[in-house]
Amino acid sequence: MTGNRFGKWVLWTAIVCSVLLLAGCEQKTINEILADPSRYANKEVAVAGTVTWSTSLLGNGVYEIEDGTGKLLVVSTSGVPRKGAQVVVKGKIREGFDLSTFRLPDPIASGLVLMESSHKAR
């Protein structure tokens, strides 16, 4: 009987841990982030959208994604997906990021970016 209880305990522990990990990185719309950037600042989020432009140099780069609710700039240290790619990006939202070294469109020059930790392109 104790083996059966231990198995149930392990199963419930795994379920609870999975739920907590998923809650820590919720998928958001870009509009939700733009509407209240301080709420998401320095927090891990996931965003899905289409790459509208990208540029890279030596494995580092910047790209913009659009999800139908808005556009968001993504900074990557592991390469960038091509224009038109469908992506799911995970990372931390940063406000006031210094983008003076890049020539950026006006809506993005505000300094609100997603610092990518990973992305999956489709």
Biopython code that builds the backbone (N, CA, C, O; Angstrom):
import numpy as np
from Bio.PDB.StructureBuilder import StructureBuilder

atoms = [
    (1, "MET", "N", (0.809, -1.200, 0.000)),
    (1, "MET", "CA", (0.000, 0.000, 0.000)),
    (1, "MET", "C", (0.853, 1.266, 0.000)),
    (1, "MET", "O", (0.496, 2.245, -0.655)),
    (2, "THR", "N", (1.976, 1.263, 0.724)),
    (2, "THR", "CA", (2.787, 2.476, 0.785)),
    (2, "THR", "C", (3.365, 2.813, -0.581)),
    (2, "THR", "O", (3.536, 3.991, -0.895)),
    (3, "GLY", "N", (3.669, 1.814, -1.403)),
    (3, "GLY", "CA", (4.169, 2.073, -2.752)),
    (3, "GLY", "C", (3.126, 2.775, -3.603)),
    (3, "GLY", "O", (3.458, 3.663, -4.388)),
    (4, "ASN", "N", (1.864, 2.383, -3.455)),
    (4, "ASN", "CA", (0.778, 3.004, -4.193)),
    (4, "ASN", "C", (0.590, 4.459, -3.766)),
    (4, "ASN", "O", (0.369, 5.328, -4.610)),
    (5, "ARG", "N", (0.678, 4.729, -2.468)),
    (5, "ARG", "CA", (0.572, 6.112, -1.962)),
    (5, "ARG", "C", (1.725, 6.965, -2.468)),
    (5, "ARG", "O", (1.539, 8.123, -2.843)),
    (6, "PHE", "N", (2.913, 6.384, -2.474)),
    (6, "PHE", "CA", (4.084, 7.118, -2.956)),
    (6, "PHE", "C", (3.917, 7.470, -4.431)),
    (6, "PHE", "O", (4.253, 8.579, -4.845)),
    (7, "GLY", "N", (3.405, 6.543, -5.221)),
    (7, "GLY", "CA", (3.173, 6.791, -6.649)),
    (7, "GLY", "C", (2.179, 7.911, -6.870)),
    (7, "GLY", "O", (2.375, 8.752, -7.747)),
    (8, "LYS", "N", (1.111, 7.931, -6.081)),
    (8, "LYS", "CA", (0.118, 9.003, -6.190)),
    (8, "LYS", "C", (0.725, 10.339, -5.777)),
    (8, "LYS", "O", (0.458, 11.368, -6.397)),
    (9, "TRP", "N", (1.535, 10.318, -4.738)),
    (9, "TRP", "CA", (2.199, 11.546, -4.277)),
    (9, "TRP", "C", (3.106, 12.105, -5.372)),
    (9, "TRP", "O", (3.111, 13.309, -5.629)),
    (10, "VAL", "N", (3.874, 11.222, -6.016)),
    (10, "VAL", "CA", (4.770, 11.651, -7.096)),
    (10, "VAL", "C", (3.953, 12.234, -8.254)),
    (10, "VAL", "O", (4.319, 13.267, -8.814)),
    (11, "LEU", "N", (2.864, 11.582, -8.606)),
    (11, "LEU", "CA", (2.010, 12.061, -9.694)),
    (11, "LEU", "C", (1.447, 13.441, -9.382)),
    (11, "LEU", "O", (1.504, 14.334, -10.227)),
    (12, "TRP", "N", (0.908, 13.630, -8.191)),
    (12, "TRP", "CA", (0.341, 14.929, -7.810)),
    (12, "TRP", "C", (1.415, 16.009, -7.738)),
    (12, "TRP", "O", (1.168, 17.154, -8.118)),
    (13, "THR", "N", (2.588, 15.661, -7.261)),
    (13, "THR", "CA", (3.696, 16.624, -7.212)),
    (13, "THR", "C", (4.073, 17.063, -8.626)),
    (13, "THR", "O", (4.306, 18.247, -8.868)),
    (14, "ALA", "N", (4.134, 16.115, -9.556)),
    (14, "ALA", "CA", (4.466, 16.448, -10.940)),
    (14, "ALA", "C", (3.408, 17.355, -11.562)),
    (14, "ALA", "O", (3.743, 18.295, -12.282)),
    (15, "ILE", "N", (2.148, 17.082, -11.293)),
    (15, "ILE", "CA", (1.065, 17.902, -11.836)),
    (15, "ILE", "C", (1.145, 19.324, -11.290)),
    (15, "ILE", "O", (1.039, 20.286, -12.050)),
    (16, "VAL", "N", (1.330, 19.460, -9.992)),
    (16, "VAL", "CA", (1.413, 20.790, -9.377)),
    (16, "VAL", "C", (2.610, 21.562, -9.922)),
    (16, "VAL", "O", (2.485, 22.747, -10.231)),
    (17, "CYS", "N", (3.752, 20.921, -10.045)),
    (17, "CYS", "CA", (4.947, 21.591, -10.578)),
    (17, "CYS", "C", (4.722, 22.037, -12.020)),
    (17, "CYS", "O", (5.134, 23.134, -12.396)),
    (18, "SER", "N", (4.073, 21.201, -12.833)),
    (18, "SER", "CA", (3.790, 21.559, -14.222)),
    (18, "SER", "C", (2.893, 22.778, -14.304)),
    (18, "SER", "O", (3.137, 23.677, -15.108)),
    (19, "VAL", "N", (1.866, 22.818, -13.487)),
    (19, "VAL", "CA", (0.948, 23.964, -13.477)),
    (19, "VAL", "C", (1.681, 25.233, -13.070)),
    (19, "VAL", "O", (1.473, 26.286, -13.672)),
    (20, "LEU", "N", (2.529, 25.149, -12.065)),
    (20, "LEU", "CA", (3.272, 26.325, -11.618)),
    (20, "LEU", "C", (4.242, 26.815, -12.687)),
    (20, "LEU", "O", (4.393, 28.022, -12.870)),
    (21, "LEU", "N", (4.895, 25.910, -13.388)),
    (21, "LEU", "CA", (5.814, 26.316, -14.450)),
    (21, "LEU", "C", (5.068, 26.979, -15.594)),
    (21, "LEU", "O", (5.532, 27.988, -16.126)),
    (22, "LEU", "N", (3.931, 26.440, -15.982)),
    (22, "LEU", "CA", (3.158, 27.034, -17.060)),
    (22, "LEU", "C", (2.612, 28.396, -16.665)),
    (22, "LEU", "O", (2.555, 29.303, -17.496)),
    (23, "ALA", "N", (2.217, 28.552, -15.430)),
    (23, "ALA", "CA", (1.686, 29.834, -14.965)),
    (23, "ALA", "C", (2.766, 30.903, -14.954)),
    (23, "ALA", "O", (2.456, 32.085, -15.107)),
    (24, "GLY", "N", (4.024, 30.520, -14.776)),
    (24, "GLY", "CA", (5.128, 31.464, -14.733)),
    (24, "GLY", "C", (5.441, 32.073, -16.077)),
    (24, "GLY", "O", (6.137, 33.087, -16.137)),
    (25, "CYS", "N", (4.957, 31.496, -17.154)),
    (25, "CYS", "CA", (5.247, 31.999, -18.494)),
    (25, "CYS", "C", (3.970, 31.949, -19.322)),
    (25, "CYS", "O", (3.846, 31.137, -20.239)),
    (26, "GLU", "N", (3.039, 32.808, -18.999)),
    (26, "GLU", "CA", (1.766, 32.838, -19.692)),
    (26, "GLU", "C", (1.906, 33.442, -21.078)),
    (26, "GLU", "O", (2.685, 34.375, -21.277)),
    (27, "GLN", "N", (1.152, 32.914, -22.041)),
    (27, "GLN", "CA", (1.130, 33.516, -23.358)),
    (27, "GLN", "C", (0.199, 34.722, -23.306)),
    (27, "GLN", "O", (-0.936, 34.622, -22.839)),
    (28, "LYS", "N", (0.674, 35.831, -23.777)),
    (28, "LYS", "CA", (-0.056, 37.094, -23.765)),
    (28, "LYS", "C", (-0.177, 37.631, -25.174)),
    (28, "LYS", "O", (0.585, 37.253, -26.064)),
    (29, "THR", "N", (-1.151, 38.525, -25.373)),
    (29, "THR", "CA", (-1.199, 39.245, -26.640)),
    (29, "THR", "C", (-0.280, 40.456, -26.506)),
    (29, "THR", "O", (0.015, 40.911, -25.401)),
    (30, "ILE", "N", (0.157, 40.958, -27.626)),
    (30, "ILE", "CA", (1.020, 42.139, -27.601)),
    (30, "ILE", "C", (0.247, 43.334, -27.045)),
    (30, "ILE", "O", (0.815, 44.152, -26.322)),
    (31, "ASN", "N", (-1.019, 43.441, -27.368)),
    (31, "ASN", "CA", (-1.834, 44.534, -26.839)),
    (31, "ASN", "C", (-1.886, 44.510, -25.313)),
    (31, "ASN", "O", (-1.815, 45.562, -24.677)),
    (32, "GLU", "N", (-2.008, 43.322, -24.718)),
    (32, "GLU", "CA", (-2.019, 43.226, -23.251)),
    (32, "GLU", "C", (-0.723, 43.794, -22.669)),
    (32, "GLU", "O", (-0.749, 44.495, -21.658)),
    (33, "ILE", "N", (0.398, 43.490, -23.304)),
    (33, "ILE", "CA", (1.705, 43.965, -22.826)),
    (33, "ILE", "C", (1.827, 45.472, -23.027)),
    (33, "ILE", "O", (2.261, 46.183, -22.120)),
    (34, "LEU", "N", (1.445, 45.970, -24.218)),
    (34, "LEU", "CA", (1.557, 47.400, -24.507)),
    (34, "LEU", "C", (0.618, 48.240, -23.647)),
    (34, "LEU", "O", (0.932, 49.383, -23.315)),
    (35, "ALA", "N", (-0.525, 47.677, -23.289)),
    (35, "ALA", "CA", (-1.499, 48.414, -22.485)),
    (35, "ALA", "C", (-1.016, 48.656, -21.063)),
    (35, "ALA", "O", (-1.388, 49.655, -20.447)),
    (36, "ASP", "N", (-0.203, 47.768, -20.538)),
    (36, "ASP", "CA", (0.275, 47.889, -19.152)),
    (36, "ASP", "C", (1.677, 47.297, -19.035)),
    (36, "ASP", "O", (1.860, 46.274, -18.375)),
    (37, "PRO", "N", (2.675, 47.933, -19.672)),
    (37, "PRO", "CA", (4.017, 47.349, -19.708)),
    (37, "PRO", "C", (4.649, 47.143, -18.329)),
    (37, "PRO", "O", (5.407, 46.191, -18.142)),
    (38, "SER", "N", (4.354, 48.005, -17.374)),
    (38, "SER", "CA", (4.967, 47.855, -16.049)),
    (38, "SER", "C", (4.488, 46.583, -15.347)),
    (38, "SER", "O", (5.198, 46.031, -14.507)),
    (39, "ARG", "N", (3.294, 46.123, -15.690)),
    (39, "ARG", "CA", (2.777, 44.875, -15.108)),
    (39, "ARG", "C", (3.613, 43.658, -15.526)),
    (39, "ARG", "O", (3.735, 42.691, -14.775)),
    (40, "TYR", "N", (4.188, 43.722, -16.741)),
    (40, "TYR", "CA", (4.945, 42.597, -17.272)),
    (40, "TYR", "C", (6.453, 42.817, -17.240)),
    (40, "TYR", "O", (7.219, 41.924, -17.604)),
    (41, "ALA", "N", (6.883, 43.994, -16.809)),
    (41, "ALA", "CA", (8.311, 44.321, -16.788)),
    (41, "ALA", "C", (9.106, 43.291, -15.980)),
    (41, "ALA", "O", (8.753, 42.967, -14.846)),
    (42, "ASN", "N", (10.168, 42.792, -16.576)),
    (42, "ASN", "CA", (11.080, 41.814, -15.974)),
    (42, "ASN", "C", (10.412, 40.486, -15.634)),
    (42, "ASN", "O", (10.920, 39.726, -14.809)),
    (43, "LYS", "N", (9.269, 40.203, -16.271)),
    (43, "LYS", "CA", (8.595, 38.924, -16.073)),
    (43, "LYS", "C", (8.657, 38.119, -17.356)),
    (43, "LYS", "O", (8.607, 38.674, -18.454)),
    (44, "GLU", "N", (8.764, 36.819, -17.211)),
    (44, "GLU", "CA", (8.800, 35.911, -18.357)),
    (44, "GLU", "C", (7.400, 35.786, -18.954)),
    (44, "GLU", "O", (6.442, 35.467, -18.249)),
    (45, "VAL", "N", (7.289, 36.043, -20.263)),
    (45, "VAL", "CA", (6.033, 35.900, -20.984)),
    (45, "VAL", "C", (6.298, 35.184, -22.303)),
    (45, "VAL", "O", (7.441, 35.076, -22.748)),
    (46, "ALA", "N", (5.238, 34.702, -22.912)),
    (46, "ALA", "CA", (5.315, 34.119, -24.249)),
    (46, "ALA", "C", (4.362, 34.896, -25.149)),
    (46, "ALA", "O", (3.261, 35.264, -24.740)),
    (47, "VAL", "N", (4.803, 35.137, -26.377)),
    (47, "VAL", "CA", (4.007, 35.861, -27.356)),
    (47, "VAL", "C", (4.097, 35.098, -28.679)),
    (47, "VAL", "O", (5.173, 34.643, -29.067)),
    (48, "ALA", "N", (2.971, 34.964, -29.361)),
    (48, "ALA", "CA", (2.951, 34.311, -30.674)),
    (48, "ALA", "C", (2.602, 35.343, -31.730)),
    (48, "ALA", "O", (1.755, 36.207, -31.504)),
    (49, "GLY", "N", (3.256, 35.256, -32.888)),
    (49, "GLY", "CA", (2.955, 36.189, -33.956)),
    (49, "GLY", "C", (3.767, 35.917, -35.198)),
    (49, "GLY", "O", (4.423, 34.883, -35.325)),
    (50, "THR", "N", (3.709, 36.874, -36.118)),
    (50, "THR", "CA", (4.412, 36.794, -37.394)),
    (50, "THR", "C", (5.563, 37.793, -37.387)),
    (50, "THR", "O", (5.398, 38.932, -36.951)),
    (51, "VAL", "N", (6.722, 37.371, -37.867)),
    (51, "VAL", "CA", (7.887, 38.255, -37.961)),
    (51, "VAL", "C", (7.656, 39.213, -39.125)),
    (51, "VAL", "O", (7.466, 38.783, -40.262)),
    (52, "THR", "N", (7.672, 40.529, -38.832)),
    (52, "THR", "CA", (7.434, 41.529, -39.877)),
    (52, "THR", "C", (8.734, 42.085, -40.446)),
    (52, "THR", "O", (8.765, 42.531, -41.592)),
    (53, "TRP", "N", (9.796, 42.064, -39.667)),
    (53, "TRP", "CA", (11.131, 42.387, -40.157)),
    (53, "TRP", "C", (12.157, 41.866, -39.174)),
    (53, "TRP", "O", (11.862, 41.665, -37.995)),
    (54, "SER", "N", (13.366, 41.650, -39.668)),
    (54, "SER", "CA", (14.434, 41.163, -38.791)),
    (54, "SER", "C", (15.778, 41.592, -39.342)),
    (54, "SER", "O", (15.953, 41.788, -40.545)),
    (55, "THR", "N", (16.716, 41.729, -38.428)),
    (55, "THR", "CA", (18.089, 42.035, -38.801)),
    (55, "THR", "C", (19.012, 41.370, -37.792)),
    (55, "THR", "O", (18.691, 41.276, -36.607)),
    (56, "SER", "N", (20.162, 40.909, -38.275)),
    (56, "SER", "CA", (21.093, 40.247, -37.365)),
    (56, "SER", "C", (22.525, 40.496, -37.794)),
    (56, "SER", "O", (22.806, 40.851, -38.939)),
    (57, "LEU", "N", (23.419, 40.299, -36.840)),
    (57, "LEU", "CA", (24.845, 40.432, -37.080)),
    (57, "LEU", "C", (25.563, 39.526, -36.098)),
    (57, "LEU", "O", (25.427, 39.689, -34.885)),
    (58, "LEU", "N", (26.325, 38.572, -36.612)),
    (58, "LEU", "CA", (27.128, 37.668, -35.793)),
    (58, "LEU", "C", (26.318, 36.944, -34.714)),
    (58, "LEU", "O", (26.757, 36.839, -33.569)),
    (59, "GLY", "N", (25.140, 36.449, -35.085)),
    (59, "GLY", "CA", (24.338, 35.664, -34.149)),
    (59, "GLY", "C", (23.441, 36.461, -33.218)),
    (59, "GLY", "O", (22.599, 35.883, -32.530)),
    (60, "ASN", "N", (23.605, 37.781, -33.184)),
    (60, "ASN", "CA", (22.737, 38.643, -32.385)),
    (60, "ASN", "C", (21.792, 39.357, -33.332)),
    (60, "ASN", "O", (22.111, 39.552, -34.505)),
    (61, "GLY", "N", (20.630, 39.748, -32.829)),
    (61, "GLY", "CA", (19.735, 40.443, -33.733)),
    (61, "GLY", "C", (18.511, 41.014, -33.064)),
    (61, "GLY", "O", (18.300, 40.885, -31.858)),
    (62, "VAL", "N", (17.716, 41.650, -33.898)),
    (62, "VAL", "CA", (16.483, 42.284, -33.474)),
    (62, "VAL", "C", (15.437, 41.930, -34.520)),
    (62, "VAL", "O", (15.717, 41.929, -35.719)),
    (63, "TYR", "N", (14.235, 41.630, -34.059)),
    (63, "TYR", "CA", (13.139, 41.424, -34.990)),
    (63, "TYR", "C", (11.842, 41.909, -34.373)),
    (63, "TYR", "O", (11.720, 42.047, -33.156)),
    (64, "GLU", "N", (10.880, 42.163, -35.242)),
    (64, "GLU", "CA", (9.585, 42.651, -34.803)),
    (64, "GLU", "C", (8.551, 41.566, -35.083)),
    (64, "GLU", "O", (8.559, 40.939, -36.142)),
    (65, "ILE", "N", (7.654, 41.355, -34.106)),
    (65, "ILE", "CA", (6.554, 40.427, -34.331)),
    (65, "ILE", "C", (5.235, 41.175, -34.210)),
    (65, "ILE", "O", (5.115, 42.153, -33.473)),
    (66, "GLU", "N", (4.255, 40.687, -34.952)),
    (66, "GLU", "CA", (2.909, 41.250, -34.933)),
    (66, "GLU", "C", (1.929, 40.105, -34.731)),
    (66, "GLU", "O", (2.051, 39.052, -35.356)),
    (67, "ASP", "N", (0.947, 40.322, -33.844)),
    (67, "ASP", "CA", (-0.016, 39.249, -33.564)),
    (67, "ASP", "C", (-1.454, 39.636, -33.877)),
    (67, "ASP", "O", (-2.385, 38.936, -33.479)),
    (68, "GLY", "N", (-1.644, 40.745, -34.589)),
    (68, "GLY", "CA", (-3.001, 41.199, -34.889)),
    (68, "GLY", "C", (-3.520, 42.193, -33.867)),
    (68, "GLY", "O", (-4.492, 42.903, -34.125)),
    (69, "THR", "N", (-2.866, 42.248, -32.688)),
    (69, "THR", "CA", (-3.263, 43.220, -31.669)),
    (69, "THR", "C", (-2.231, 44.314, -31.500)),
    (69, "THR", "O", (-2.502, 45.325, -30.853)),
    (70, "GLY", "N", (-1.043, 44.128, -32.077)),
    (70, "GLY", "CA", (0.028, 45.101, -31.955)),
    (70, "GLY", "C", (1.353, 44.529, -32.431)),
    (70, "GLY", "O", (1.429, 43.392, -32.896)),
    (71, "LYS", "N", (2.391, 45.338, -32.306)),
    (71, "LYS", "CA", (3.741, 44.948, -32.710)),
    (71, "LYS", "C", (4.673, 45.080, -31.520)),
    (71, "LYS", "O", (4.497, 45.955, -30.672)),
    (72, "LEU", "N", (5.675, 44.195, -31.464)),
    (72, "LEU", "CA", (6.631, 44.206, -30.361)),
    (72, "LEU", "C", (8.012, 43.871, -30.887)),
    (72, "LEU", "O", (8.173, 42.981, -31.723)),
    (73, "LEU", "N", (8.997, 44.584, -30.394)),
    (73, "LEU", "CA", (10.379, 44.357, -30.767)),
    (73, "LEU", "C", (10.966, 43.259, -29.892)),
    (73, "LEU", "O", (10.738, 43.229, -28.683)),
    (74, "VAL", "N", (11.726, 42.354, -30.512)),
    (74, "VAL", "CA", (12.362, 41.249, -29.798)),
    (74, "VAL", "C", (13.867, 41.346, -30.010)),
    (74, "VAL", "O", (14.327, 41.482, -31.144)),
    (75, "VAL", "N", (14.635, 41.276, -28.926)),
    (75, "VAL", "CA", (16.095, 41.289, -28.990)),
    (75, "VAL", "C", (16.580, 39.876, -28.722)),
    (75, "VAL", "O", (16.204, 39.259, -27.726)),
    (76, "SER", "N", (17.424, 39.364, -29.625)),
    (76, "SER", "CA", (17.888, 37.983, -29.527)),
    (76, "SER", "C", (19.404, 37.902, -29.537)),
    (76, "SER", "O", (20.073, 38.666, -30.233)),
    (77, "THR", "N", (19.934, 36.978, -28.764)),
    (77, "THR", "CA", (21.375, 36.700, -28.789)),
    (77, "THR", "C", (21.648, 35.348, -29.436)),
    (77, "THR", "O", (22.773, 34.849, -29.395)),
    (78, "SER", "N", (20.610, 34.754, -30.035)),
    (78, "SER", "CA", (20.790, 33.431, -30.647)),
    (78, "SER", "C", (20.213, 33.376, -32.054)),
    (78, "SER", "O", (19.617, 32.370, -32.439)),
    (79, "GLY", "N", (20.382, 34.435, -32.820)),
    (79, "GLY", "CA", (19.871, 34.467, -34.182)),
    (79, "GLY", "C", (18.425, 34.892, -34.234)),
    (79, "GLY", "O", (17.733, 34.925, -33.216)),
    (80, "VAL", "N", (17.969, 35.222, -35.444)),
    (80, "VAL", "CA", (16.604, 35.701, -35.609)),
    (80, "VAL", "C", (15.892, 34.899, -36.692)),
    (80, "VAL", "O", (16.525, 34.424, -37.636)),
    (81, "PRO", "N", (14.572, 34.748, -36.556)),
    (81, "PRO", "CA", (13.814, 34.076, -37.610)),
    (81, "PRO", "C", (13.643, 35.001, -38.817)),
    (81, "PRO", "O", (13.796, 36.217, -38.703)),
    (82, "ARG", "N", (13.328, 34.421, -39.961)),
    (82, "ARG", "CA", (13.161, 35.208, -41.191)),
    (82, "ARG", "C", (11.837, 35.957, -41.196)),
    (82, "ARG", "O", (10.904, 35.611, -40.471)),
    (83, "LYS", "N", (11.778, 36.979, -42.021)),
    (83, "LYS", "CA", (10.548, 37.747, -42.197)),
    (83, "LYS", "C", (9.455, 36.805, -42.698)),
    (83, "LYS", "O", (9.688, 36.007, -43.606)),
    (84, "GLY", "N", (8.258, 36.899, -42.105)),
    (84, "GLY", "CA", (7.129, 36.073, -42.491)),
    (84, "GLY", "C", (6.974, 34.798, -41.679)),
    (84, "GLY", "O", (5.948, 34.125, -41.778)),
    (85, "ALA", "N", (7.983, 34.455, -40.874)),
    (85, "ALA", "CA", (7.902, 33.240, -40.058)),
    (85, "ALA", "C", (6.875, 33.405, -38.945)),
    (85, "ALA", "O", (6.735, 34.487, -38.375)),
    (86, "GLN", "N", (6.164, 32.338, -38.641)),
    (86, "GLN", "CA", (5.261, 32.301, -37.494)),
    (86, "GLN", "C", (6.094, 31.839, -36.305)),
    (86, "GLN", "O", (6.735, 30.790, -36.374)),
    (87, "VAL", "N", (6.094, 32.607, -35.212)),
    (87, "VAL", "CA", (6.945, 32.273, -34.066)),
    (87, "VAL", "C", (6.178, 32.332, -32.755)),
    (87, "VAL", "O", (5.180, 33.039, -32.617)),
    (88, "VAL", "N", (6.679, 31.564, -31.802)),
    (88, "VAL", "CA", (6.286, 31.702, -30.404)),
    (88, "VAL", "C", (7.577, 32.070, -29.689)),
    (88, "VAL", "O", (8.551, 31.317, -29.721)),
    (89, "VAL", "N", (7.579, 33.232, -29.045)),
    (89, "VAL", "CA", (8.771, 33.770, -28.407)),
    (89, "VAL", "C", (8.555, 33.816, -26.905)),
    (89, "VAL", "O", (7.506, 34.251, -26.430)),
    (90, "LYS", "N", (9.559, 33.363, -26.161)),
    (90, "LYS", "CA", (9.532, 33.481, -24.701)),
    (90, "LYS", "C", (10.671, 34.397, -24.292)),
    (90, "LYS", "O", (11.747, 34.389, -24.890)),
    (91, "GLY", "N", (10.409, 35.187, -23.258)),
    (91, "GLY", "CA", (11.440, 36.085, -22.763)),
    (91, "GLY", "C", (10.886, 37.042, -21.736)),
    (91, "GLY", "O", (9.746, 36.920, -21.288)),
    (92, "LYS", "N", (11.730, 38.009, -21.370)),
    (92, "LYS", "CA", (11.356, 39.000, -20.361)),
    (92, "LYS", "C", (11.131, 40.351, -21.018)),
    (92, "LYS", "O", (11.882, 40.776, -21.896)),
    (93, "ILE", "N", (10.074, 41.012, -20.567)),
    (93, "ILE", "CA", (9.755, 42.354, -21.049)),
    (93, "ILE", "C", (10.663, 43.349, -20.331)),
    (93, "ILE", "O", (10.805, 43.313, -19.109)),
    (94, "ARG", "N", (11.265, 44.227, -21.106)),
    (94, "ARG", "CA", (12.118, 45.278, -20.543)),
    (94, "ARG", "C", (11.627, 46.621, -21.047)),
    (94, "ARG", "O", (11.343, 46.790, -22.233)),
    (95, "GLU", "N", (11.530, 47.565, -20.140)),
    (95, "GLU", "CA", (11.144, 48.937, -20.484)),
    (95, "GLU", "C", (12.385, 49.819, -20.486)),
    (95, "GLU", "O", (13.328, 49.583, -19.731)),
    (96, "GLY", "N", (12.376, 50.824, -21.333)),
    (96, "GLY", "CA", (13.471, 51.782, -21.355)),
    (96, "GLY", "C", (14.770, 51.212, -21.878)),
    (96, "GLY", "O", (15.844, 51.707, -21.535)),
    (97, "PHE", "N", (14.696, 50.184, -22.698)),
    (97, "PHE", "CA", (15.895, 49.580, -23.280)),
    (97, "PHE", "C", (16.523, 50.576, -24.241)),
    (97, "PHE", "O", (15.817, 51.171, -25.055)),
    (98, "ASP", "N", (17.833, 50.768, -24.163)),
    (98, "ASP", "CA", (18.521, 51.743, -25.008)),
    (98, "ASP", "C", (18.708, 51.164, -26.410)),
    (98, "ASP", "O", (19.494, 50.240, -26.618)),
    (99, "LEU", "N", (17.978, 51.719, -27.349)),
    (99, "LEU", "CA", (18.039, 51.240, -28.725)),
    (99, "LEU", "C", (18.662, 52.280, -29.655)),
    (99, "LEU", "O", (18.390, 52.276, -30.856)),
    (100, "SER", "N", (19.481, 53.155, -29.121)),
    (100, "SER", "CA", (20.029, 54.242, -29.913)),
    (100, "SER", "C", (20.977, 53.760, -31.013)),
    (100, "SER", "O", (21.225, 54.496, -31.968)),
    (101, "THR", "N", (21.508, 52.548, -30.901)),
    (101, "THR", "CA", (22.424, 52.052, -31.915)),
    (101, "THR", "C", (21.683, 51.448, -33.117)),
    (101, "THR", "O", (22.304, 51.162, -34.140)),
    (102, "PHE", "N", (20.375, 51.255, -33.003)),
    (102, "PHE", "CA", (19.572, 50.712, -34.087)),
    (102, "PHE", "C", (18.667, 51.800, -34.665)),
    (102, "PHE", "O", (18.164, 52.647, -33.927)),
    (103, "ARG", "N", (18.464, 51.779, -35.962)),
    (103, "ARG", "CA", (17.490, 52.677, -36.590)),
    (103, "ARG", "C", (16.154, 51.932, -36.588)),
    (103, "ARG", "O", (15.993, 50.933, -37.288)),
    (104, "LEU", "N", (15.201, 52.425, -35.799)),
    (104, "LEU", "CA", (13.946, 51.712, -35.587)),
    (104, "LEU", "C", (12.740, 52.535, -36.005)),
    (104, "LEU", "O", (12.786, 53.765, -35.991)),
    (105, "PRO", "N", (11.654, 51.852, -36.380)),
    (105, "PRO", "CA", (10.407, 52.576, -36.663)),
    (105, "PRO", "C", (9.922, 53.292, -35.408)),
    (105, "PRO", "O", (10.189, 52.842, -34.293)),
    (106, "ASP", "N", (9.210, 54.408, -35.584)),
    (106, "ASP", "CA", (8.753, 55.223, -34.460)),
    (106, "ASP", "C", (7.993, 54.463, -33.373)),
    (106, "ASP", "O", (8.281, 54.679, -32.196)),
    (107, "PRO", "N", (7.031, 53.578, -33.702)),
    (107, "PRO", "CA", (6.287, 52.926, -32.622)),
    (107, "PRO", "C", (7.167, 52.056, -31.729)),
    (107, "PRO", "O", (6.805, 51.766, -30.588)),
    (108, "ILE", "N", (8.299, 51.647, -32.238)),
    (108, "ILE", "CA", (9.157, 50.733, -31.481)),
    (108, "ILE", "C", (10.246, 51.476, -30.730)),
    (108, "ILE", "O", (10.800, 50.954, -29.762)),
    (109, "ALA", "N", (10.556, 52.679, -31.162)),
    (109, "ALA", "CA", (11.661, 53.430, -30.576)),
    (109, "ALA", "C", (11.425, 53.785, -29.112)),
    (109, "ALA", "O", (12.288, 54.390, -28.475)),
    (110, "SER", "N", (10.272, 53.415, -28.575)),
    (110, "SER", "CA", (9.952, 53.711, -27.178)),
    (110, "SER", "C", (10.854, 52.978, -26.203)),
    (110, "SER", "O", (10.992, 53.406, -25.057)),
    (111, "GLY", "N", (11.468, 51.890, -26.627)),
    (111, "GLY", "CA", (12.355, 51.154, -25.743)),
    (111, "GLY", "C", (11.719, 49.966, -25.059)),
    (111, "GLY", "O", (12.375, 49.327, -24.237)),
    (112, "LEU", "N", (10.461, 49.635, -25.358)),
    (112, "LEU", "CA", (9.824, 48.455, -24.797)),
    (112, "LEU", "C", (10.186, 47.263, -25.681)),
    (112, "LEU", "O", (9.833, 47.234, -26.860)),
    (113, "VAL", "N", (10.884, 46.286, -25.119)),
    (113, "VAL", "CA", (11.324, 45.131, -25.890)),
    (113, "VAL", "C", (11.091, 43.843, -25.116)),
    (113, "VAL", "O", (10.909, 43.849, -23.899)),
    (114, "LEU", "N", (11.101, 42.749, -25.847)),
    (114, "LEU", "CA", (11.086, 41.420, -25.268)),
    (114, "LEU", "C", (12.489, 40.854, -25.439)),
    (114, "LEU", "O", (12.944, 40.645, -26.563)),
    (115, "MET", "N", (13.172, 40.608, -24.331)),
    (115, "MET", "CA", (14.512, 40.019, -24.365)),
    (115, "MET", "C", (14.332, 38.509, -24.470)),
    (115, "MET", "O", (13.991, 37.844, -23.491)),
    (116, "GLU", "N", (14.564, 37.978, -25.659)),
    (116, "GLU", "CA", (14.260, 36.589, -25.955)),
    (116, "GLU", "C", (15.116, 35.611, -25.153)),
    (116, "GLU", "O", (16.334, 35.759, -25.053)),
    (117, "SER", "N", (14.445, 34.606, -24.584)),
    (117, "SER", "CA", (15.166, 33.483, -23.989)),
    (117, "SER", "C", (15.087, 32.275, -24.912)),
    (117, "SER", "O", (15.972, 31.420, -24.904)),
    (118, "SER", "N", (14.005, 32.207, -25.720)),
    (118, "SER", "CA", (13.882, 31.152, -26.729)),
    (118, "SER", "C", (12.794, 31.520, -27.729)),
    (118, "SER", "O", (11.918, 32.338, -27.447)),
    (119, "HIS", "N", (12.868, 30.903, -28.896)),
    (119, "HIS", "CA", (11.786, 31.056, -29.860)),
    (119, "HIS", "C", (11.663, 29.772, -30.676)),
    (119, "HIS", "O", (12.634, 29.046, -30.886)),
    (120, "LYS", "N", (10.429, 29.518, -31.130)),
    (120, "LYS", "CA", (10.150, 28.411, -32.030)),
    (120, "LYS", "C", (9.494, 28.996, -33.264)),
    (120, "LYS", "O", (8.477, 29.684, -33.170)),
    (121, "ALA", "N", (10.075, 28.723, -34.415)),
    (121, "ALA", "CA", (9.510, 29.217, -35.667)),
    (121, "ALA", "C", (8.764, 28.090, -36.372)),
    (121, "ALA", "O", (9.177, 26.931, -36.337)),
    (122, "ARG", "N", (7.661, 28.456, -37.007)),
    (122, "ARG", "CA", (6.892, 27.491, -37.793)),
    (122, "ARG", "C", (6.897, 27.901, -39.234)),
    (122, "ARG", "O", (6.303, 27.221, -40.071)),
]
sb = StructureBuilder()
sb.init_structure("model")
sb.init_model(0)
sb.init_chain("A")
sb.init_seg("    ")
for serial, (resi, resn, name, xyz) in enumerate(atoms, 1):
    if name == "N":
        sb.init_residue(resn, " ", resi, " ")
    sb.init_atom(name, np.array(xyz, "f"), 0.0, 1.0, " ", f" {name:<3s}", serial, name[0])
structure = sb.get_structure()
